[in-house]
Amino acid sequence: MQHILFICSQNKLRSPTAEQVFSVVEGLEVLSAGTNNNAINAVTPELILWADKILVMEPTHREKLKKKFRAQLNGQKIICLGIPNNYEFMDPELVEILLKKVPQFIN
């Protein structure tokens, strides 16, 4: 079972959409979190350690993770999907972008 962690800022729109879309993929266990302190589900050291792969929506998310969780990341690669905060939860366009970008990074 591969553990995939999707991260955005607030954990309201992009990363929860990704979690829902990929939660039905066999062989994957997916979670989502946000980098902001007031995120619905904020990133924790435990989530970082749980993840086999971390996929962030924007470069700023990667930088925040590297600053706050350097010890837990232990050289783990963080993949940036380059998806701006322009979408609502389960927006069909966002789902299409995720389905196009994410599969190349998961087994």
Phi, psi and omega in degrees: 000124179265132181260120182243129178246120176261136184227134169227203184276303187259350185059041179246325190237291188289304184292323175294328175296313179300318179300314181294316182298315186266359179291343181265359182279124180297137179090358179244142166239123186237146174222167176222157181203170179238152181277338181284149181299330181262020178295152179304314176230098184283149177298138178233162175303324180296319178295319179298315180292328179293324190285134169278324178221141178243123179244117180256158182276326184222158179302327180297328178294319178299316181295319178298318179297317181297324180286314188275331187235034183307315183296319182286328182292323174045046178082002180297138180284136176250123183264126179261124181275343179065045180249112181289165182277064183244013190230152173271168177301129179060024174304127182305324178293319177296316179301317180297316179298315179299315180295335179277320188270320191287318186307329180293343183258353181243151182275000000 
